[in-house]
Amino acid sequence: MIEWFTTLSPVSQATLGTLFTWGMTALGAALVFTVKTVNHKFLDSMMGFAGGVMIAASFWSLLAPALEMGEGGSLPSWIPAAIGFLLGGIFLLVIDKLLPHLHPEKPIEQAEGIHPANKRRSTLLVLAITLHNIPEGLAVGVAFGAVAVGFESATLSGAIALAIGIGIQNFPEGVAVSMPLRRDGMSRRKSFLYGQFSGMVEPIAAIIGALAVVFVEPILPYALSFAAGAMIFVVAEEVIPGSQENNNTDLASMSLMIGFVVMMILDVSLG
């Protein structure tokens, strides 16, 4: 299976990776058909684990290759990485300012400035999560694209682990959209469709990211570090706070550390 996967183009690899992340979103949303409540300890541990994987992947799969690619250029090697990293965080900060501040981990009724009876809330929630998923898809795309370009610090195992970490994080996101919509009276089918919809953007973003870095190689250090900055912003803004909202702080923190170690082992030993 791995041998077959390595023969694919980076665009195909990125597409398959983000089809997995989309599938995890749909799997989380599908819980609306089977359960009325979800075990918060389980979701919080998954969120913490995914946060650890995403933090580790942001360095080994994205920032480290960006720093290596900057060596030998006209600018110090850290400048492209620093610029891209900060731009990734600023991009998501701007999104948060433009949209109502909807956190997927919170019930929709708690969203700031939105009345519970307002039918726009479901659209706004899905839109907010969808826009946050664009950088995640880009991160997977540029990670696989960097492997195809041939830089030693960009590894296939790191790109795969990155997709797995994002997929784990997408599972509770799907739950967090579909379950509140169902509680508000929406049908199970529509609640599921809304829940999985936010993950559909990731394969598209991944294809764009992979094509960009393969055909426009000079932007690769900026693209990799941009994705890393966006990922760290998501972890700091959404994943870590979301994993601790139910007072499972120790569980979430240890899960984050385990996720970090797992990603480190995968990238360093297998890469």
Summary of the structure (lengths in Angstrom):
residues: 271
radius of gyration: 18.1
end to end distance: 17.2
largest distance: 59.4
contacts: 1064
relative contact order: 0.24
helix: 80%
strand: 0%
